[in-house]
Amino acid sequence: MEEHAGDPYGSPDGRYSYTSSVVDRIRENGHHWKAGRLTVVLPQKFGFCWGVDRALAMVNDAIAANPGRRLWLIDQVIHNPRVNADLLGRGVRFLKGPLADPGAFEALRPEDLVLIPAFSAEVEDRRRIAAAGCDAVDTTCPWVIKPHKRTQRYVAEGFTTVIHGMLRHEETRATCSLIASEGGHYVVVGDLAETDLLCGFLRREPDPGAFLGAFEEKVSRGFDPARHLERVGLVNQTTMLASESREVARRVRVAMTARFGEAALAERFRDFDTICRATQENQDELDVVAAREAPALLLVVGGYDSSNTKNLARIGDARDIPAYHVESLASIQADFLRHRDRRSGVEIETRDWLPPAEATVALAAGASTPDTLLAEVILRLYEVAGVSDPFATEARPLPR
């Protein structure tokens, strides 16, 4: 059964869509499908979130409403190569990132329309667009706006913002830019090791040279640890691993308590969980599948730049299940699997990855992964397992 290759833009309600009949059939069959020796299991929540659907709908509407007009995206609208390539093929151009035109910002004309991605944009880029006289369509996800508003409150109250996020991620860059533009300060921690490093400085009067040497570009310009670590408030990049973000907050709270005492904590420490609800649900539901099904392996499908997809793959580690972050059907080969290594971030190949006998394989998709792409991976997985048409017969939900 081949996945349909129809127009991904024309859903019945006129909104942007990448629906898949393959994925729909598995959903309707209790999120399980058995064919040959493989049983595929999907979590209850996966794939496109509401914010991604909303952003792509807004981009699609802008394209439809502006024939002949030059449309620019500041950067990738979401972290999925397939979706961004589709938009490039439809005439949308890019100002920054791997798909950008050289000197694109300088080429902007007042009659152009600029689209702000779901991740938001740095204040400096918004100002350049305004200076060029261009109209803008802002597709920023409301869940991304949430930490922005919180950091503005921190700045107003004199708190330094501790951001649990990826320094190079567009959302975190936008948050840092906003804080700096309002005269505030920030420090970014990417994981628990960096959190522990920060906590070491929080527990005592920090040595400025040692602190700035340790965090370098992860802090705002003019950061003075003697002053700017006196009062701290936390936010999370919305797509981080929720359990890790909670642990970051706990460790920072313990460090601030150790230095200033419990009585002073209310005036010294703030914590605000800004993890996206869809990100949380996807992580929780995949964890349920991993615990209940005990699959032989876990395949997480999505762009290698996608933060929430990377963190979905980490759930397999916690359950001691082999977990692989793959980008497309080209990743699935009979004698090897091409995937992103979670430690180095580079693409590697693993052999003997598919169990030779009866096996359950759990699959999940990041919040920026289209159902059509997930379907291609599923069909390729069955093909490698020797099943040419896994949907030739009706399946039934497995007993729970």
N, C-alpha and C positions, 0 to 999 in steps of 0.2 A: 504494500500500500504506500503510495507516494504522497508526501505532504503537498497540499495544494500550493501553487505558486501564484495565487491571484493577487489583485491589488490590495496591499496592506493598509490602504488609507480609507477604503470605503465601507465602513460598518453601517448597519441599518440606521443608527441614530446620527449619522453624518460626522462622527468623530473619528479621530485617529485610532487605528486598530491593527494589531498583529495577531489576530485570533488563529487558532489551530484546531481542526477537526480531530486530530490525533490526541491532543491534550484534552480536549473536551470529552472524548470517549473514555479516557482513563479517569477523569473526574467523575463522570456519570457511573463508572463501575466501582465506586467506593475508593477511588484513588489508588487502585491496584490493577495490574494487568499481567496475566501469566500466559506466556507463549513459549513453546519449546521448554528449555531448561531454565529460562529466566523469568523471575517475577519482578516487575518494575513497580516501585512504590513511590508515590508523590505525597508530600505533606499537604495538609489542608490549606495552607497559605503559602504562596510562592509567586515569583514573577512580578510583572508590572504592578507597582503600587499606585495609589490614587494620585500622588503628586506627579509621577511620571506620565500617567495617562493624561492628566491635566496639562502638563507642559507640552506634550506632543500634540494634543488637540489644539492648543493655542498656536503652535507653530504651523500646523496644517491649515488652520483657519486664516492665518496671516498670508500663507502662500496663495490660498484660494481667493482671498480678497484683494490681492495686489498683483495681478498679472502684469508682467513687463517691468515691474519695479525691482530694483536690486535689494535683496534681503541678505542680511549678515547675521550670523550667530557669533557672539563674543568668543565662545569656545564650544566644546562638545556639549550638546544639549543634555545628554545623559551619557554614562560610561558604557556604551555599547557600540562597537565598531560597525555592526550591520546597520543600525539605525542612523548613525551619523553618515555612513556612506550613502544610504538611501536619500538623505536630505541633500547631500552634495550632488547626487544625480538629478535631483529635482531643481537644481539651480541655486540653492542656498550656499552662500559663501561664508568663510570663517575668518575672524579677525585674529585669533590666537590659537595656539595648540598645533597638533600634528597636521591638521588639514588647512592651516591658515595660508592665505595668499601673502607673498612677501610684501612688506610695506603696506599692509591692508588698512591700518588705521589712518595713514596719510592719504589713502585713496577714497575715504568716505566723502560723500557729497550730501548736501542738505536734503535732497529728495530720497535718499536711501532710508530703509527701515532696518533697525537693529533689534535683534532678539536676545534677551538676557536669559541664560540657561536656568534650568531648575536648581542648580547649585548656588545661584545668585552671582554677583560680580564684585570685583574690587571697586572701591570708591573712585580710585584713579581712572579706571576704565569708564565708569559711568560719567565722569567729568569730561573725558575725551569725546564721548558720544554727544554729550550736550554741547560741547564747544564746536563740534562739527555741524550742529544745527539739525541733527537727525531725530526723527521720532523713534521711540523705543517701545517694544512689547516685552513686559517683564513676566517671565514664566516661573520666577522663583517659587519654590514649593513653600506653602505656609508653614510646614514643619521646620524649614530652614530659617524662616523669619523669627521663629520662636527663640533660638539662642541669640539672634541679633538683638532682639528687644531686651533680653536679659542682660547682655553685656552693656547695653546703653544704661541700664539701671545701675549696674556695678560701677561704671565710670562716674555717674552722677553721685553715687554714695561714697566714692573714694576707694573702691576695691580694685585690686589687680585681678584680672581674669586668668584663671588656669583653664586651658582648653585641652581636653582629652581628644586628640585628633591627629590626622596625618598632615604634616607641615606642607606638603606639596599639593594636597587636595584642594580643589577649587573652593569648596565650601569653607574650609578652614582659612584659606587665604583671604576670602571675602570677610570672614569674621575678624581676622587680624587687622585688615585694612580699615574696617569700620571703627574698631576700638582706637586705632592710632589716629584716625581722622577726627575723633572727638576728644583727643588729648589724654586718652587712657593708656594703660599698659597691660601686657599679656605675657604669658609663658605657655608654650605648647609642650605637652607630654604625649608621646605616641604609644607608650605601653607601660607595664608595671615596673620595669627596670628603670625607666626614666622617671616614673613617679617616685620610686624609692630614692633616686638621686635627689630629686627636688625636696623630698621629705627630710633628707639629711640636712639640707640648708634651712628648712623651716623650723627645725627643732632647736636651733641656736642662732645667735647673731651670725649672719652669713658673712663669709669672706668674699668681698666683691670680685676679686680677681679669679678666685677658684670657681665661683658661681658662673661668671660670664665665660670663663674658659670651658666650662662643662656644657653650657646651653647655647652659646654662640648665637646662631641665627634664629634660635627658637624663642627669642625674647624681643620685645619691642625696642625701638631705637631709644637710647637714653635711659635704659632700665637701670635703676639703682636698687640692688637687692636689700640694702640697709633700710630703705624706705618702702619699696614696692612689694615686699613680702610680709609687711606688718598686717595687712588685711587682704584676704584672698576670697574669691568666689569662683565656683566651678561651673562650666558648661561642657557639653559633649558635642563633637561633630555628630550629626544625627544618625550616621550609618555605622558607628562603632559597635563592637560587641558589648551588648548591654551589661552582661555580668562583669565584664572588665571595667566598664565605666563606673559601676557601683563600687567596685573594689578600689578604684582610683580615689573616689570621694571618701571612702572610709579611711584610707591610709592618710590622706591629707588632713582629714579631721583629727585623727589620732596625733599627728605631728603638731598641729596647731594647739591642741589641748596640752600636749607635753610641754610646749614652750610657754604658753600664756595662761593655762589653767582653764578648767571647765567654766568658771564663772565669767570669764572674759570672752568665751567662744562666740556668744551671740553678737558681739561687736567686732569680731575678728574673722568670722568664717561664714560663707554662704555656699549652699549647694542647691543646684537646680537641674533635674534630670531632663535633658533635651533630646534623648534618643527618640527617633521617629517611631510612631506607633506601628506602622507597617514593618519597619525593620525589626522591632521587638517581636511582633507576631510571627514573622517568617522564621526568626531564630527559635522561638518557643515551639512552633509546630514541627520544625525539623528535629529538634531535640526529642520531641514526643515520638516521632517515627524512629529515630535512632535507638531510643530506649525500648520501644515496644517490639519492633521488627528485628532488631539485632542484625541488620543487613551485612552481607559479606563485604560490601564496599559502598561508598557514597560518592556520587558525582555531582558537583555543583557547577552549574553552567552560567557563564557570564563573562563580561569584559575583564581583562586582567587589571584594568585601572579602577574597577568598581570596588569601593571600600566595603559595601555591605555584602558583596559576593565573597570577598576574601574572608570576611568574618563568619559567613555561613560555613565555609569549609573547615573552620577551626572547631566547629561543633563535633566533627568526627574525632578530633584529637581527644576531646574531653570524654568521649565514649569508647575510646580505644578501637575505633573503626577506621580502616584505611580510607582516607578522603582525598579527593583530587579536584582541583579547580581547573576546569577545561573551558575553552573559549568558543568552540564550534564543532561541527561534525568532523572537520578535518583533524581534530584532536584524537578521534577514536580510530585506531588502526588495529588490525588483527594481531600483529606481533608486538605492538608497543602503544603506550598512551602518552600523548603530548599534553603536558599540564604545567601550571605555574607552581614553582617551588615556594612554599610559604616563608621560608627563612631567607632565601636570597632574592626572591622576587623575579627570578629569571625563569624562562621556559625550559623544562627538562623533559626527558623521555624515561618512562618506566616500562620495563618488560614484565611479562607474566602477571599482568594486572587483573585479568578477568578469570575468576574461578572456573576450573574445567568441568565441574559437575553442576547439579542443580544449585541455584543460588538466587538470593534476593538482592536486588540492587536498588538502593534509594537514590532518587534524583531530586535536586532542588534547583531553583533558578533565582538569581539576584533580582532586586527590585527594578533593574533596568534591562532585564533579559526578556525579549519577546517570546511568547508561546511558540511561535513558528520556529525559532531557533532551538528551543528545548525539544520540540517534536523531531527536528532533524537529528539531534543527538540520540534520542530514544530509538528512532528507526535504524540509525547506524549501529547502535549497541546491539539490537536484535540481529542485524545482518552479520556482525562479527561473531555472534553466538550461533550462527547457522540457521536463523529463522528469516526467510525471505519475505513472508507476509504475516506479521504477527496479529493482524486484525482480520484474518480470513474467517475466523469463527468468533462467535460471541463468548466473551468471558463473563464471569460472575464474581461479585465481591467475595473475598475470602472470609471465612468465619472469624469473628473476633473473639 
